[in-house]
Every structure is written in C-alpha cells, then in structure tokens.
Amino acid sequence: MTISATAQPPFRRLAAFALALAALLFALAAAASAATARDALRIGDTVALRVPGETALSQDFKIDRQGQIILPEVGAVIVAGLTTREAEAAIRTSLSRVYRDLDRLTLALKERRLLVTVLGYVKNPGPVEIPGDASVQMAIAAAGGLNQGAQLDRFQLRRKDREISFDYKKYLDTGDPGLLPALEPLDTLFVPASPRTGNVQIDFDGRTLAEAGDGGEDRSSIKVFGEVNKPGIFAYKAGSNAIDMIMRAGGVTRYASVEQIRIIAKGQPTIFNLQTFLDSGKAHLLPDLAEGATIFVPKQLEEIRAGKNTVYVMGEVAKPGAFDSKPGAGFIDILANAGGPTRFADTRQIRLIRADGTVALVDLPLFTEGKGGALPPVGAGDAIFVPEKTDTKEPSWLKIAPDRAVKLMGAVTRPGRFEWSDEMSLLDLLAQAGGPTHKADLARIQIRLGENDKGKPVLFDMTAYLNGQATALPRLRAGAVIMVPDLPSSPVDMKGQWVQQAPEASIYVMGQVGSPGRYAFNTQMNFLDIIAAANGPTGAADLRNVRVSHRNGKGSRISKVNLARYFETGDDKLLPRVKPGDVIFIPDRNKEWLDDPKERTVRVIGAVGKPGRYRFADDMTLLDLLAEAGGPTSDALQSKIVVINITAQTEGARLFDLVRFAKSGDISRLPAVRAGDTVYVPNIAQSDWKIFMDGVRDVIPLISLVALIGAL
Amino acid sequence: MPRLAILVLAASLAGGCATWPEPGTGGFAERRAVEDPGLQGLTTRYESLRQRGAERWAAGLADEARLLLIRAQRNHQAGLVDDLADDRLRLARLLDAIEPHLPSPKP
C-alpha cells in the first residue's frame, strides 16, 4: 500500500479549508466595508427624499458640515456616514413620530459635493464648495488662485489631526494626479508663503520674486551670489549642477572670475574652474551639488599693469589708469588719453609725481591762458594726479592741505578753511566766506601770517579801507589765520562779553548817561558817537561840567567839556578828541557844587530862601542869583543887600537897594557880581532904625530910673 | 544929673548909626554904551569878528568872548580896574584865537 503524496491527514485539510474560508470572509468583509465607505453619504452631498402625498417632505436636502439634514417637523437627522438604505431607515424612524404611512418613502443620492477650506497664500482664503471628485488644483482655483510668492513645493493638507505635505510644483511639472492627495470633506488645504517674501507685507511682483530665487528653506536650497546677474536662493532639484544654478542666477557678470568659483556642498569647499571646464568639456571637472550648497562667483581682480613706458593718471579724469607712453607724448597727450579732467577736477592743483619722488604742480587754467609757461615733461613711471575740486561746503578739512589753506574765523557768514592762491586778496577771501556778518567789527580784523607767527598780529581797518582812508589791503599768504571779531552787544545786557573786548579798543563812559559802561571804540568815532552809544546824557546830567580823562598819553590829563555850550553854539571844536582807553565822566547836576571851585561860584548867604554856593556865568546878574537862591525872605533887609567883590588885588563891598531898584527900575544901581564874589542879604534886625529903636527901648527905663533917683 | 542922662541916651542911640558900603553899579553895564577907550576897541573888534561869522566858524570861542566882554564892561562900570585889565588881556587873546577860524575878509 502506497501513500499518495497528496494524501494528507484529515485535520490538516480541515485546517486549510478553515483558513481559506476565513481569508475569504475577511476579503469579503473588507470589500463590503470599502463598498460601504464608498457608498456612504458624505458631508456636502445632496439627497433626494420622496414621500408620496407629502410635498413638504419631497425635496432635495443638503448634508451640512455637521453631517445632518434638516427635515420639516422633525428637525435634524444625521445621515453622513450612512448608506442610502441606512439613511432612509433613519429618516423613516424620525418621521414616524409625526407622519403615518411612510412605507413608500424613498431616499437617493442626487449630487456629491465637497466642502473644504483653503487657507494661506491664495487670493480668497476660506471655505469652498467643489464637486465631489475635485482635486487640489480645483480647490485652489475655487479660492481665487495662488498669490505671487506662494511656496509651491510645501503645500499642506490638514485632515483632522493629520498633516500631509505635498509638492504641488512637482504635480505642475509632471501632471501626475497621484502626486496630489485626494480631498475629503472638511479637509483644510494650506498654501505657505515663500521665505523670499520676507516679514513685511508687500505686493510682490513675480519678476522681483523670481530674481530673488525660488528656494524655500535654506537647508534644501542653493545660494548663488557674487558676480552673477541675479544672485538669489534657488530650489534644488536632483541632478542640478553648478552650471544649472549659475544659469538660474542669470549667468556670470563680465567682472566674474570664472576660474575661481567657490562651491561649498555638504560642508566641503571646492574651487570650480568654469573656464577649464568649458575649454575641456570634462564632466568630472563639474563638482557635485547637494541640497543647501553655496556657490560664490568672485570678482576678477584687476591686473596690475606696469612697464618701463607706463605713465599713471589718477584722480578726477574720465578714464584713470595706466597708459603706455610713447616718446614725444606730452602732458596734454597723456591727460587727453585719460579722457581729460572731469567736471569735478581741480585743474589748478594737478600734481605730477615723478618717478624720482619729486612733485611738480601744474596749473592747467593758467597754462591755457598762456601765463603758466611750459608744461612739465612726463616720463615713464611718472604719475599725474588730478585732485577733486574742493567744495566750499565740504566739511572735511583734509580736502585742502595745510600749506594751501587760510583759516578765516569769527564774524563771517561761513567761517572755515579756504584754499588760498597768491593772486587772491583779503576781500576775495571774505567774499568766499559769504562776507562779514552784521556783527562783525571790520575796524579790527586781526591777521596772523601763520600759526607759528610770534609777532604781533596785523590789525586791518577795513572800514577805513572802504571809506577810502586806507589804500592797501594786507598781504596774506597760505597758512594765514584771520579773525574777524564781533562788535560788542549792548554793554548793559552782555557785560560778560566785555572780557572779549580788548581794553585798547574800548572807551569808558560813566556817570549820568543812559547806559554807562565800556564801549568798543575806534579812531573813526568821535566824542558824540560814544555819548550817543551810551544813550546820551540823562536829565540829571551836568552838561557844563563833563570831564574826559585821557589815559593814553604820558602823565594824567583831564579835559573839561562844556557840552551845554556845544548844544548852544554847535561848535564842534568844543568837543574833545577822545581815543580808545579814555574815560568820559558826566557828573550829576544835583551834586555839582561839591565839585565846583569857589572861583566859579558866588556865595549867597543871609536872609534868602536857599543860601548856598551858586554857579555864576558872566551874563548873569545879582537878580538872577537872588532868584536862584529863593529870593530874600520876609525878614530880609532888602534895602541893604551887600555884594562883596573879590578882585585880584583888593576886596570891596557894594550896597544894593532892592526896594529902591524895584521902585525905579534903574539898572545903573545894580552892582556888578562876578564868580568868586559873595552876596549877603542882612536880616531886618540889622537895619539902622531897628538898632536905634532897640537902643531907645533899652535907654528909656534907664532914663526913667535916673529921673526917679534925681527926684528923690 | 540931667547931663548924665543925656550922655547915656546919646551913647545908647549911637548903635543905630551903622556904616554901610557905597551903592554898587555895573550890574547891567552891557546895556549901556562902553566908555572905556580900550574896551571900546575890543568891543568894536568883537563886533567885526561877529559880522565875519565868528558865531558860525568859532562859535565856542565867540560865546566865551561875548561873556568876557560883558564881564569887562561890568568891571569897568563897577570900578574894578584890576580885573578890567585882566579881562582886556584875556579878551584880546580870545579875539586873536577867533581870527584864524574866520574866512579872509573880502578885498
């Protein structure tokens, strides 16, 4: 008896059969489940409900975002996820609470739609409704399309708690719908912005974005910069090489050093010689690229030209550089070859730096005017330097070398350092500086011919020059320092400025003037100028007794000025000549007698209203004096006024009878009075009659006594 | 006794007979004609200078001369001869000082 190879124990067969049956059942269940899922109603679907005889119920209903439909009378019924049959049963159950005879109720899927949300860099982000079989592209189109600057290779699909990233650009490149995830109801599609758009909201244009590259995250992009036409960060694609990326960056510029292109890939720097590669075509010379690589195209360094016939032209010429000189080529030839001076060139200060180190100054305008003589010969190795024209507003003092500059300071509109030429004058310089300010003291311009000049500064009176009183301007030279001092401000307000005013340029006004103080003074001014500057005499000023102390001569000297006489006569010769340093004193009229010598006054004493010393002018009379002294008092002996004349050799007294004069008006009886005399107005007690009557009063009792004794 | 009384009375009343100076003159002498020949000459000269413009060309000196002339006339009138001589001298000098300031007289 043989045993068949196929013969197997019965339990084995049974086990195999059970296993196959289980697999079959599982497959059937899975298929049924898939079919159920495919046939199940979804959010966004539209179902057609029909109940014969019930028009209110026989309508199309849309399954909302909650997965339900809203039925009349019974309200919401959840149908999403159910098959049509299951949903029909659920509806029938709900309606049976209100309706009868629902046996003929039918439900069918009428239209399938998708409710998704599109967010991010799209034109109209928000929920969109699309056909049930719509793709990502249709969802984006429903959201208004992409904004410029959307990062195409980093799209995200968010479904419940899951996030799916996909490369939309790849789909666009290939057209393969399998690269896009299938949409389901309530999915959220997010379109990110490219990092190139920066952190500031700007309406980008495609060209700008494209020029900045299309790279996304740095770790996967290629940076191309240096001497390329459009540096940027570009998306890496597998298989791209350095030439591809350089081409994407617009190619190299004409300044690029194509032999020295530097590539860093995977942390390894490599020098790529594009020139050699192009010459040879050998692929192994092309370095591999990787995500995150960096390509730098350096600038080609200028080759230093040098030779035995080379002449260099530098500075403000149209084409500076090195030129090969030929025998016979002159200064102008070389300058012309360099394109000539630009409009910024200072052609008056061109320097020829010879190979032996000597320097020659070339004044080209002077040469063109035929005054500069011959231009210097230029030899091999020489350099012509054309400096930049100095802007007067140029703040940098380095522009003008110290040996060419003069310094102008003080009260000018634009003080500073100015370029000097010996053909200039002080007036040119002041004009260049915008002229003196209104506060400038032009009468005392101080000049030092150099910073190390130890002599006394030259003082220049420009006012005198302008008035024609001086003919010569001071000689200046480069390096000079010129100071235009300020006129002092009001001495009342700005006493602090007095210290800035030299004593030898000041005059002093004291006493009864409006503003006593120290005033700037020069030889152009006179006595009245300074009195007027001090606001003139006050009301209490004693104009007849003005004193001037002349301090600049040897010894002391005082001038007495009768300013009142000047105002009466207008005679300028009465005014003293004053100089800086002098002191003018205008005394107080109310204290004048303290200062008046006795030879100038008349003493009025006795019975007058105001006895005292009174200044006396020769055209005054005794009557003027008595009036000034308040007149005789009521007890004055007016008929016996005594005038004591003090002469050079003798003294004598004269009597004046005021009463009689008043009655007769006889001026011949008025005694002469001169300065130095004394007027005495006696009291009535000193009259002859009063003395006589007093005597009688004294004698009568005595006579009476004698008579009484005699009678006894 | 009566003789004694008369004597006492006379002695007592004698106090009322005080001595007063002579009345003075000359206080307004410039209002009168100048009598002193020397002063007349100076006055004439001053007037001449004034007519030649002394008050314009040498106003200060002319004013001083005017005052000095008044003083001299008063001194003369008052009999103060010492001072008069001094005044004459000063006045002459002043008039001399005025002279150069004036324009030359027309021929």
Contacts between the chains, C-beta under 8 A, distances in Angstrom:
chain1	res1	chain2	res2	distance
A	562	B	60	8.0
A	565	B	60	6.1
A	565	B	63	6.0
A	566	B	60	7.2
A	568	B	63	6.9
A	569	B	55	7.3
A	569	B	59	3.4
A	569	B	60	5.6
A	569	B	62	7.5
A	569	B	63	5.3
A	570	B	59	5.9
A	571	B	58	6.8
A	571	B	59	3.4
A	571	B	60	3.8
A	571	B	61	7.7
A	571	B	63	7.7
A	573	B	58	7.0
A	573	B	60	5.7
A	573	B	61	7.7
A	573	B	101	7.9
A	574	B	59	7.8
A	574	B	60	4.0
A	617	B	67	6.6
A	618	B	67	4.1
A	618	B	68	6.8
A	618	B	70	5.1
A	618	B	71	4.2
A	618	B	74	7.9
A	619	B	30	7.8
A	619	B	66	7.7
A	619	B	67	5.7
A	619	B	70	5.2
A	621	B	27	5.1
A	621	B	28	6.2
A	622	B	27	5.5
A	623	B	27	7.8
A	640	B	20	5.9
A	642	B	20	7.7
A	642	B	21	6.2
A	643	B	24	5.5
A	645	B	78	6.9
A	645	B	80	6.0
A	647	B	80	5.3
A	647	B	82	4.8
A	647	B	83	4.9
A	648	B	82	4.7
A	648	B	83	6.0
A	648	B	86	6.2
A	649	B	82	4.7
A	650	B	82	6.7
A	652	B	21	7.6
A	652	B	80	7.8
A	653	B	21	4.1
A	654	B	21	5.6
A	654	B	22	6.3
A	654	B	23	6.6
A	654	B	24	2.6
A	654	B	25	7.6
A	654	B	78	7.1
A	655	B	20	5.4
A	655	B	21	4.7
A	655	B	22	6.4
A	655	B	23	4.9
A	655	B	24	6.3
A	656	B	23	7.1
A	656	B	24	5.8
A	656	B	27	7.9
A	657	B	23	6.8
A	667	B	27	6.8
A	667	B	28	4.0
A	667	B	31	6.1
A	668	B	25	5.7
A	668	B	28	7.7
A	668	B	32	7.5
A	669	B	23	6.0
A	669	B	24	7.6
A	669	B	25	6.6
A	670	B	24	7.4
A	670	B	25	7.4
A	670	B	26	7.6
A	670	B	27	2.8
A	670	B	28	5.3
A	671	B	23	7.4
A	671	B	24	2.3
A	671	B	25	6.4
A	671	B	26	6.5
A	671	B	27	5.3
A	671	B	78	6.5
A	672	B	24	6.7
A	672	B	25	7.3
A	672	B	26	3.6
A	672	B	27	5.4
A	672	B	29	6.9
A	672	B	74	3.9
A	672	B	75	6.4
A	672	B	77	6.5
A	672	B	78	3.7
A	672	B	80	6.8
A	673	B	27	6.8
A	674	B	71	6.4
A	674	B	74	7.4
A	674	B	75	7.3
A	674	B	80	7.9
A	674	B	83	7.1
A	686	B	18	7.4
A	688	B	16	5.0
A	688	B	17	6.7
A	688	B	18	5.7
A	689	B	16	6.8
A	690	B	16	7.9
A	691	B	15	5.0
A	691	B	16	4.1
A	691	B	18	6.4
A	692	B	13	5.9
A	692	B	15	7.4
A	692	B	16	2.8
A	692	B	17	7.9
A	693	B	16	7.6
A	694	B	15	7.6
A	694	B	16	7.9
A	695	B	12	4.4
A	695	B	13	4.9
A	695	B	14	7.7
A	695	B	15	5.0
A	695	B	16	5.7
A	696	B	12	7.4
A	696	B	13	6.7
A	698	B	12	5.9
A	699	B	8	6.4
A	699	B	9	5.2
A	699	B	12	3.9
A	699	B	13	7.0
A	702	B	8	5.9
A	702	B	12	7.6
A	703	B	5	5.3
A	703	B	8	7.0
A	703	B	9	6.3
A	706	B	1	6.5
A	706	B	4	6.6
A	706	B	5	4.8
A	706	B	8	7.2
A	707	B	5	7.1
A	709	B	1	7.7
A	710	B	1	4.4
A	710	B	2	7.6
